């Protein structure tokens, strides 16, 4: 579906919800990362709404050849022009005065455990500095061998050589 079709359906759902509930926040989801099709929700009379995005910079082939570090550095530091990445979203939601929920993200994908943790921390810190609520994709990979490798969705994993029967190796 197009962004306009999705926004039309979400606006219908907003009106249906508001007919019975004026108190709960209604999330306005992005369409493939874009929230532009909503225009200005406040000008449309929408109240108690927040935008929601799922940014996965570099994960789906939009930065071929770049490392996870390069991709996330540019995303979190607003790219070479200083106007892309998080800066573009911050400008938009600040101008519209609509809160933002980063409802799903996974910056450690492909970065390995050491660098992945650092990129994750920088991501949470950056989103927090803008006042954005954020929650990462929470799927965890657990295997008898431990670790997550470079190609899985998980970050939090069991350590190698953990014996759950005796408790040895647990931190």
C-alpha positions in Angstrom: 0.0 0.0 0.0 1.1 3.6 -0.5 1.9 5.9 2.3 -1.3 7.9 1.6 -3.4 4.8 1.8 -1.9 3.7 5.1 -2.3 7.2 6.6 -5.9 7.3 5.5 -6.6 4.0 7.3 -4.7 5.1 10.4 -6.7 8.4 10.5 -9.9 6.4 10.2 -8.7 4.2 13.1 -7.8 7.4 15.1 -11.3 8.8 14.7 -12.9 5.5 15.6 -10.7 5.3 18.7 -11.4 8.9 19.7 -15.2 8.2 19.5 -14.8 6.0 22.6 -11.5 7.0 24.2 -9.9 10.4 24.3 -7.2 9.5 26.9 -4.9 6.9 25.4 -2.1 7.8 23.1 -2.6 6.8 19.5 0.6 5.9 17.7 1.0 7.0 14.1 3.2 4.4 12.4 5.7 5.3 9.7 5.4 4.0 6.2 8.8 2.4 5.4 10.5 4.9 7.7 8.6 8.0 6.5 6.1 10.0 8.6 5.7 12.8 6.0 2.4 11.6 4.7 0.7 12.5 7.9 1.3 16.2 7.5 0.6 18.1 10.7 -1.6 15.9 13.0 -2.3 18.9 15.3 -3.7 20.9 12.4 -6.0 18.0 11.6 -7.4 18.2 15.2 -5.5 15.1 16.4 -4.7 15.1 20.1 -2.6 12.8 22.3 -0.8 11.2 19.3 2.9 10.2 18.7 4.8 9.2 15.7 6.4 5.8 15.6 9.3 4.6 13.5 11.4 1.5 13.1 14.8 2.7 11.8 17.2 0.0 10.5 19.9 2.0 8.8 22.1 -0.2 6.6 20.4 -3.4 7.4 18.4 -3.9 4.3 21.0 -3.0 1.7 20.7 0.8 1.7 24.4 1.2 2.5 26.3 -1.6 0.6 29.9 -1.9 1.5 29.7 0.3 4.6 30.4 -1.3 8.0 27.8 -1.2 10.8 30.1 1.4 12.5 30.0 3.7 9.5 26.3 3.4 8.9 25.4 4.1 12.6 27.9 6.8 12.9 26.3 8.7 10.0 22.7 7.9 11.3 23.5 9.2 14.8 25.6 12.1 13.7 23.3 13.4 11.0 25.3 12.3 8.0 27.8 14.3 6.0 25.5 17.3 5.6 24.4 17.4 9.2 20.7 17.2 8.2 20.0 13.5 7.6 19.6 10.6 10.0 18.3 11.4 13.5 18.6 15.2 12.7 15.9 14.9 10.0 13.5 13.2 12.3 14.3 15.6 15.2 13.6 18.6 13.0 10.3 17.1 11.8 8.9 16.1 15.1 10.2 19.3 16.8 8.5 21.5 14.2 5.3 19.5 14.5 5.5 19.3 18.3 4.6 15.6 18.1 6.5 13.1 20.3 8.4 10.2 18.7 8.6 6.6 19.7 11.5 4.7 18.1 9.5 1.5 18.4 12.0 -1.0 17.0 15.6 -0.8 16.1 18.7 -3.0 16.2 22.0 -1.1 15.7 24.2 -4.0 16.8 23.1 -6.3 13.9 26.2 -7.5 12.2 28.6 -5.5 14.5 29.6 -8.3 16.8 29.2 -8.3 20.5 31.9 -5.8 21.5 31.2 -3.1 18.9 27.5 -3.9 18.9 27.1 -3.1 22.6 28.9 0.3 22.1 26.7 1.2 19.1 23.6 0.2 21.1 24.6 2.4 24.0 25.3 5.4 21.6 22.0 4.8 20.0 20.0 4.8 23.2 22.0 7.8 24.5 21.3 9.7 21.2 17.6 8.9 21.2 17.4 9.9 24.9 19.1 13.2 24.2 16.3 14.1 21.8 13.6 13.0 24.4 12.5 10.1 22.2 11.1 7.0 23.8 12.8 3.9 22.4 12.7 0.2 22.5 14.9 -2.1 20.6 13.9 -5.3 18.9 14.0 -7.7 21.8 14.6 -11.1 20.1 17.5 -12.9 21.8 19.6 -15.7 20.3 20.5 -18.4 22.8 22.6 -21.4 21.7 24.6 -24.1 23.5 27.8 -22.6 21.9 27.1 -19.1 23.2 27.5 -15.8 21.5 25.5 -14.3 18.7 27.9 -14.1 15.8 27.7 -11.4 13.1 24.6 -12.4 11.2 21.9 -13.0 13.8 19.2 -10.7 15.2 20.3 -11.2 18.8 22.6 -9.2 21.1 22.0 -10.6 24.5 23.1 -14.3 24.5 24.4 -16.9 26.8 28.1 -16.9 27.4 30.2 -19.8 26.2 30.6 -22.8 28.5 27.7 -21.9 30.8 26.5 -24.9 32.7 22.9 -24.2 33.8 22.8 -27.3 36.0 25.7 -26.3 38.2 25.6 -22.5 37.7 29.2 -22.3 36.7 30.1 -19.7 34.2 27.2 -17.4 35.1 27.9 -13.8 35.7 
